[in-house]
């Protein structure tokens, strides 16, 4: 049974319409949840109250941390910088392999105790020396209004904005959302609709539509992550199809990250991803013509290093989130052949490091 929507959770939500029978349909994502008074959607944070659609987690966070930007993961967006990260609760997918299930699957609003206005978030990120703010941990699509207001506040402070998302969103809110994002890492969780339906409760095509839109129709920098789950989405055939699609639809310069699964949530009986699987996936992607393919959640210097797409010189040598060597020029070019590296770069003086630092934010 849905938890009651309390009066202090009534923040007006966007993108919905009323049906003939009096219910409201949420138009944020392709789930198209149809709600009676007092009901919440599948995400559990958007619901109908007093005849309106509301967001119940506006201004309420599951916590704030300073992370390395590589943890998002973003390897071509101001490498070595720190990113102020936060999320709320709830998710519009139902991934059985969720790695943040205690946050994204939470229906316990007591987990969402830290309160902060968008302006307080921007001030805190600036005070901690972060270059950007990431909407992450759970999917920012479900806290759409809070994320966009925070993005506006961050831009006013000169901060960049980052979305870490599954990309499961309708066209109209998608245009509004990515217009305010400077970078995004979008999960491409598998490359069959069967995988999406059985393991996430969603569908593949809307995610592909989002990837194409972000890359071709916005100024938002795009990187992609696929979590490889043994026996479910790691076959040679599926990886070849996925990487061929990325090459044909997005081009060779969109970074693709293959990350290692660990047993969690409802898939605790599935073994962890062997490092050899990540290496195999990376080779398939490189053979397909992609220039920048990474392995994640493992120590793999070769799979973590950024190479020049022209002369193959190692430009940024990484071990997990640690940068061991950085020779890229300030304008983002290879110092040996002058080829420009795809992405966003600047002066590199020192790296933030691999640590995660929890921080407190003054609410107002």
Protein Blocks (a to p, Z undefined) as FASTA:
>chain_A
ZZdddfklmccdehiaddfkopacdfkbmnlpacdehiacfkopacceehiacdfkgoia
fbdcdddfklmpcckgoghiacdddddeddfbdcfkbcklmmmmpcbfklmmbgcdfklm
mmmmmmnopabdcdehiafklmmmmmmmmmmmmmmnopacddddehiacfklmmmmmmmp
cbdcdddfbjcfklmmmmnopafklmmmmmmmmmmmccbdcdddddddehklmcfklmmm
mmmmmmmmnojklccdddddddehjlmmbccddfklmmmmmmmmmmnopabdcdehiacf
klmpccdfklopafbdcehjacfbdcbdfkopafklopaceddddddfbdfbjcdcdddd
dfZZ
